[in-house]
């Protein structure tokens, strides 16, 4: 009976290892797909109202209906 228990235990360990590796590969594939989607989506570009340079919207500052590349340009444009 000891040999049968050992074989069953070895099969259970093998099955658990295969299941764990499969889950790891699935998670890695999902991460690769998410990063590929993020790289494909371009960020929206806006123009600084002061210097007219284009920059990504998530890096820009917004005041009223205008976009600015930095706080100094925002303040300078407001003083005009």
N, C-alpha and C positions, 0 to 999 in steps of 0.2 A: 504493500500500500504506500510506502514511502516514496517510491519512484513515480507513481501516478500523481501524487500530490506535488512533487517537484516539477513534473511536466506541466501540470495545470498552472502552477505558480509562474513558470517560465513563459507559458502562453499568455497569461494575464499581464505580465510585465511587458512582453513584446507588444501586445495590443495597446496597452497604455502609452508606451513610447511612440508607436505609430500615430495614435490619436493626438498626442501632444505635438509631435512634429507637424502633422497636418494642420492643426490650429495655428501654429507659429507661421507656417507658410501662407496660410490664408490671411492672417493679420499683416504680414509683410506685403503681400500683393495689394491689399486694400490701401496701405500707406503709400505705395508706389502710385496707385491710381489717383489718390487724392493729391499728391504732389504734382502729378502730371496735369491734372485739371487746374491746379492753382497756377502753374506755369503757363498754361494756355490762355487763361483769362487776363487780358491786359488791364492795367489800372487806368482809370479815367484821368485824363490830363486836363489841367486848368492853367490859366494864364494869370500871372501876377499883374495886378492893376497898376503897379508902380513901375516895374522894370520890364514888363512884357515877356518875361521868361516863362516857359512852360515847365510844369512840374506835376508829379502825381498828386491827385486830390487828397490822398491820405497823409501827405506830407505838408499840405498847404494850410494856411490859416484863413478863416473866413470872417469877414466883417460886413454886415449888411448884405448887399448883393455882389460883393467883390471878393476875389481871392488874392492872397499875398504869399510870397515865399518866406517872409520872415516878419517878426514883430516891428522891426525898424521901418520897413516899407509900409506896413499897415499904418503906423503912426504918422509917417511922413505924408502919406496919401490923404489921411484924414485932416491934416493941417492945411492942405491946399484949399 
